[in-house]
């Protein structure tokens, strides 16, 4: 029989892009366009874009650029991404995974703003969690742990009682910095030493326990 790893937690904190929603095609289209405008190699940009707010990616790539310009470009980028949902689909297993969480403590913790999060969750036909931490909710982008700490606080749980689902280096670092265990989702996540790793959400089964805990069972 396939081996199964079980993690016991009390709340789940979910990144959105490439964790429950596959938006890679849109991200690549928008950031390749921005890279060309800046004269930057697209492959270099796409190496650092995942998991961060747009302005933070721009600041990392162009450290001498005025932040006002980064913020202005970020507003334009968000508008472009929100309008473009072609190819946005759920990550395999995400519909069943989200359905299993419906009555369990969970929150969305994303670098997207509210409009982009609603557009992508809607395009993927996934339910929006009642508790959501978006770009408007925080003062710092991942890998800063602020978003995950706020998600835990809004759900009413200590950081150590929360389990993060993430795909990116910045997100996995943020979860660890918050004092949380992290399930890495997708090929990219395997490189950043998450607590556990899955190819996609078809490997996850979630079970409510009688003591109020949650068993997250990960199949090989």
NORZI-V412489 format. One line per field, one symbol per residue. burial: # if it has 16 or more other ideal C-beta (glycine too) atoms within 10 Angstrom, else .. Layout:
burial=???
This chain:
burial=........################.##..##..##.........##.############.#........#..##..##.###.##..####.###.##.##..##########.###.###.##.#..#.#####.##..############.##.#.#.##################.#######.##..#.#####.##.####.......#.#.#..
